[in-house]
Amino acid sequence: MVERFAPSPTGRLHLGHAYSALTAHDAARAAGGRFLLRLEDLDAGRVRAPFVEAIVEDLAWLGVLPDGPVWRQSTRARAYDAALHALVARGLAFRCACTRRDIQQAVAAPQEGAVQQSPPGAAGDWGLEGPIYPGTCLRRPPAPQATTAWRLNMGAALATLGAEPLRFREIGRGPQGQRGIQTVDPDALRHGAGDIVLARKDGAAAYHLAVVVDDAAQGVTHVTRGEDLFAATPVHRLLQALLGLATPVYRHHRLVRDDAGRRLAKRDDARSLESLRAAGATPASIRANLRLGPPPDTGAPSAAR
């Protein structure tokens, strides 16, 4: 078993991060497997060096110690470019010059007679990235000199699949209690995801592409993450199939919320591990707060005891 924790160093870790990291770390240790730490630091405008250091510090305090060096996505551009180029070479990706405002305007007031080619859902549908992309640049490619992102041609990608449906195994629970073998619905990908971004206009790989490339490169066998990412899993399964990458087992878990029922965010400093530690919290009390048992007894010393 190889588990991983992959936070973005754009703020301090909070209780929700702790729950995910501890769940993955405990599972790896209980199975005699490996636990890896990967920093999703592709958002150069928001990543800060102090947050990188703080992640390692907070995890060490919890007793969550990675096996091997910490990976940083900012050093992995060559691998992402290779994956993108493989999709482009097969005609499965296209250049897109649209801004978010362009997309919002297009789905709010589609041109008379325009055919929404990808996806075929009604204009204004919402997907993983906001309004479903209406296929503007797929119908009318941007000028060669335009600054563009790269998008997956979802229709073309689905057309390459054979008769065997895409599946993945869920050993946690999705937001609707999903568990066990899940079959990916192609129509749900068209309507619920559409032509997702693969690489941004600044050249950096987008989340969906980077995460599947890195999970495969690190040999990750089990992905533990919040149930809010369950909806992205069919997209990841599709990219794995298109790129010939192994599919890990998925363990989605409940989200940690505040007293008002809101999902925790990095801006909620009162729930950050740094603030809780300063207020006297211990690794054991954090585990109790999250309704987690003691760490697995592997015979090795742990900072969490």
C-alpha positions, 0 to 999 in steps of 0.5 A: 500500500502506498498512500499520499497526502497532497496539500497546497501550501497556500495557507496553514493546515487546519483540522480538515487537513489533519483528518485526511493526513492522519487517515492516510498515514494510519492506513499505510502504517497499519498495512505496513505500507508507505506514506508520501507527502506531495506539495501541490504548489503550482499556483505561484501567485498564492504559494508561500515558502512559510506555508511549505515549512509549516506543513512539514512542521504541523505534520511532524507534530501530529506524528505524520512522517513521510517515507522519502523526500517531499515531492513538489509539483513545481518541479514536475513540469516536464512530466505534465508537458509530456502527458499533455503533448500525448493528448494533443498528438491524439487530437484529444486536447485543444487551445482555448483563449476564453476567459471566465467572463467569456464563458459566463457570458456565452452560457448566459446568452448563447448565440442564435443557431449555435450548437453546443458541441461539448458537452451537449447539456443545456447552456448554464449547466455547472460542473467541476470548474463552474459553468460548463464550457460551451465549446467556443474555441472548439468551434472557432480556434483562437488565433495562433498568437493568442495566449491560450489554455489547453482543454480536454476535448471531452467528446473526442476523449469519450469516443476513443474508449472501447466497449468496456466501461470505466470503473474505480473502487471506492472503499470510503464513501462518496457524498451520497454514500457511494461505496464499492465498484463505481462505474463511470457514466459517460453522459455524466462526464459530458454534462458534469465536467465538460472540456476541463482545463488541462493546462492554464494560460501561464503554462502550468498544469491544471489540477486534474492532469497533474494529480493523475500523472503524479499519483502514477509516478509515485506508485500511489495505490490508495488515494485518501481525500475529502468527499468533495473530490468524489465528483472529480474521480470519474475525470481522473479515471478517464485521464488514467485510461487515456494516458495508460496510467494505473488506477488507485483505490479511492477512499473519500471521507467526510468533511470536517466542519465548524459549529455552524456546519460550514466546511473548514477553510484555510482562512479560518485561522481559529481551526488551524493546527498552529492556533490549536497547538498554541492553545494547548492542543496535543496530537492525542486531543486532535485525534479525539476531536476528529473521532480517530483512534490512537495511531497504529502500533507498528513498534516504531516511535511516534510523535503522536504518542 
